[in-house]
Amino acid sequence: MSAWLKWSASVVLLGVALYVLDWRRLAESVAALTPWMLLAAVLLASAQFVPLLVRWHLLVKPPAESGWYACGARYLYANLLNAVSPANLGGDVYRFFAFRSAGRSDPALVAVLVRERLLGLASMLIGLLLGAVAMQLQGDRHAELARGVWLTLAGCAAAGLAILALLPALIARLSAAARRLREVSSAISSASLRDYAVLLGWSLF
């Protein structure tokens, strides 16, 4: 029953999206598209995976014999699975098994996946905070309501970043009685501040 409801909702939402789509404008845009513009669009859409791949390589630290190619191929395949799985869980499950090794315990690999998610969330919150601040600096060209919305978003982003900063300590407290959670917590907290700064820099890039 739950699966049927999900499929029904997806079909309805897809139908609404197709109905409200401006097909005339879309046809005009496609007609104006040149091969060079299409190539530029594909390259720009693909460019986001370069810093994400570098970030993942720094996080997982694959053995030297696997190299960038093997690591990149598995990571990009995981992203393909993310595109067709809910909440990107398909790619996480695949990477868990694809990057297991004798020198890395399962909790340590789970910690790598969690750390990647947290870095992505932190970079999005920073982007939201910077965008909200930029909108506030626009002055009185925006209505009072709009300014209130952006202030609320900025406050939520700042609160989210504060929670992320305190997360290792919170996990450590919550996992005091669970060995597996303690291992994950220890692995998440093991990186130095400089390492986190580098990883977050790649996330923002």
KAHU-V217657 format. One record per backbone hydrogen bond with DSSP energy under -1.0 kcal/mol. NH is the residue of the N-H (numbers start at 1). CO is the residue of the C=O. If there is no record, write none. Layout:
nh->NH co->CO
nh->NH co->CO
//
This chain:
nh->5 co->1
nh->6 co->2
nh->7 co->3
nh->8 co->4
nh->9 co->5
nh->10 co->6
nh->11 co->7
nh->12 co->8
nh->13 co->9
nh->14 co->10
nh->15 co->11
nh->16 co->12
nh->17 co->13
nh->18 co->14
nh->19 co->15
nh->20 co->16
nh->23 co->21
nh->26 co->22
nh->27 co->23
nh->28 co->24
nh->29 co->25
nh->30 co->26
nh->31 co->27
nh->32 co->28
nh->33 co->30
nh->38 co->34
nh->39 co->35
nh->40 co->36
nh->41 co->37
nh->42 co->38
nh->43 co->39
nh->44 co->40
nh->45 co->41
nh->46 co->42
nh->47 co->43
nh->49 co->46
nh->50 co->47
nh->52 co->48
nh->53 co->49
nh->54 co->50
nh->55 co->51
nh->56 co->52
nh->57 co->53
nh->58 co->54
nh->59 co->55
nh->60 co->56
nh->61 co->57
nh->66 co->63
nh->67 co->63
nh->70 co->66
nh->71 co->67
nh->72 co->68
nh->73 co->69
nh->74 co->70
nh->75 co->71
nh->76 co->72
nh->77 co->73
nh->78 co->74
nh->79 co->75
nh->80 co->76
nh->81 co->77
nh->82 co->78
nh->83 co->79
nh->84 co->81
nh->88 co->85
nh->89 co->86
nh->92 co->88
nh->93 co->89
nh->94 co->90
nh->95 co->91
nh->96 co->92
nh->97 co->93
nh->98 co->94
nh->99 co->95
nh->104 co->101
nh->109 co->105
nh->110 co->106
nh->111 co->107
nh->112 co->108
nh->113 co->109
nh->114 co->110
nh->115 co->111
nh->116 co->112
nh->117 co->113
nh->118 co->114
nh->119 co->115
nh->120 co->116
nh->121 co->117
nh->122 co->118
nh->123 co->119
nh->124 co->120
nh->125 co->121
nh->126 co->122
nh->127 co->123
nh->128 co->124
nh->129 co->125
nh->130 co->126
nh->131 co->127
nh->132 co->128
nh->133 co->129
nh->134 co->130
nh->135 co->131
nh->136 co->132
nh->137 co->133
nh->138 co->135
nh->139 co->136
nh->147 co->143
nh->148 co->144
nh->149 co->145
nh->150 co->146
nh->151 co->147
nh->152 co->148
nh->153 co->149
nh->154 co->150
nh->155 co->151
nh->156 co->152
nh->157 co->153
nh->158 co->154
nh->159 co->155
nh->160 co->156
nh->161 co->157
nh->162 co->158
nh->163 co->159
nh->164 co->160
nh->165 co->161
nh->166 co->162
nh->170 co->166
nh->171 co->167
nh->172 co->168
nh->173 co->169
nh->174 co->170
nh->175 co->171
nh->176 co->173
nh->178 co->175
nh->182 co->178
nh->183 co->179
nh->184 co->180
nh->185 co->181
nh->186 co->182
nh->187 co->183
nh->188 co->184
nh->189 co->185
nh->196 co->192
nh->197 co->193
nh->198 co->194
nh->199 co->195
nh->200 co->196
nh->201 co->197
nh->202 co->198
nh->203 co->199
nh->204 co->200
nh->205 co->201
//
